[in-house]
């Protein structure tokens, strides 16, 4: 928490580390910006700020930082036909026995299987972290009750 409330750079009164990251990430999400473009933007903003700034320069660092506060999500591979989720006992399967559909994406032209690239992905946002964050504040907790 102390790291998150660090001023963006020495003498900066308006933004701390978390508010700057959240502001930039909000722009990325709302505009549908691709990750490589966001990487370029965040590097440019980092270079524009004074040298002692604490802004990360890669999206992977931003995601890692946000995951600490419960803003992350879990990725679960899913069957293309919505039969199963590849987790728990199905985690190591390459295809589901019932529908025989491959877990991995196929190339459009050659029909070759792209090993390691899932055909369908479910992004799961754990609610437990969100509830903890909401009940952390006394005022918000009273309103929620």
N, C-alpha and C positions, 0 to 999 in steps of 0.2 A: 504494500500500500504506500509505503514511504517513497519507493521508486516511482510510482505512478504520479505522485503529487510533486515531484521535482519540477522546478520551473523549466520551461523549454530551453532557455539559455539564461545565463546570469543577467539579472536586471529585468527579465520578462515578467510583467505583472498580469498580463491578460491570459496567457496560456501556460498550462503545465503539460507534462508529457502525455497524460491520458487524454486531456481535452484536445490536444493537437492531433493525436493519432485517431481519436474517434471522429473528429471533424473531417479529416482527410479520407478515412475509411467510409464515412457516410456518403461523401461525394462519389467514391468508387462504386458503392453499391447502388445508389440511386441512378447513376448515369449508365450503369451496366458496363463499366470500364473493364477491359481485360487486364489480367494480372501483369503482363509484361509492360503495358502502358502505365499502370499504377506504379510499377517499379521505377520507370523513367521519371514520372511525376514526383515521387517521393525523394528520389535522388536529387532532382533539380531544386526542390524546396529545401532539402538538407544543405545543399551548397549555397543557397541564397541566404540562409541564416548565419549568424555569427559562428565562428569555429568551435565554440564550447557547447553547441546545442546537443540535446540528447535524443533527437528524432532518429528512429531507425531508418536504414536505407534500403531494406528489402521487404517485400510483402511477407516472406516467411517469418521474419523477425516480428512484424506487426501481428501476424496471426498467433505466433507463440506468446506474445505479450498479452493479447486479448483473451486467449484461452485460459490464462491464469485467473481472470475475472469472470469466467463462465460464459464468455461470448463466443466460444468455439462450438463446433459441431462434430459429430461422429459420422464417418462415412461407412455405409453398409452396402455391399454389392447386392443386387436383386436380380431375379430371373426376368428376362425380357418379356415373358408372358404373365408376369406378376404372380407366379406360382409360390415362390419362396424367397426368403432373405437368406443370403449366404452368411450365416452366423451360427454360433454354437456348434451343433453337430454337423452342420452343412458347410462350415467355414472352409474346409479344404477341398470341396467338390469342384469339379470342372464343369459339370452339367448336371441338371436335375434329372434323376432317373425316370420320373413320370412323363415329362414333356420332351425330354431329350434335347432341349435347347442349350446351346453352349453359353457358358457364363461370360465368355470374352467376346469382344466386338469383332466383326468380320469386315474385311476390306471390301468396298463397294464394287471394285472392278475385278480383282483377282479371286474374291471369295475366300482368301486366306484368313486364318484366325490371328488376330493381333493379341498375342499372349501378354497378359498384364494390364490390358485396357478393358475394364468392365463394360458390358453392353448396356447396363442400367445401374444407376447409383441412387441410393436413398441417403439424404442428408438428415440426420436425426439431431435435433436440438434438445439436449437433456433438460427437463423442466426443473429438476432438483436444484441445480445451480441458480436458475432464474428465481426460484422461490426464496432461496437463501439470500440472494442479493436484494430482493424486494423487502424481506422482513428484517434486513440489517438496520434500516432506519426506523426509529421509534415512531415518527409521524406517519410514515407510509404503512407500517405494521398496524397502527390503530385504524387507519382508513381501510385497509384490506379486511380487517376483522369486522 
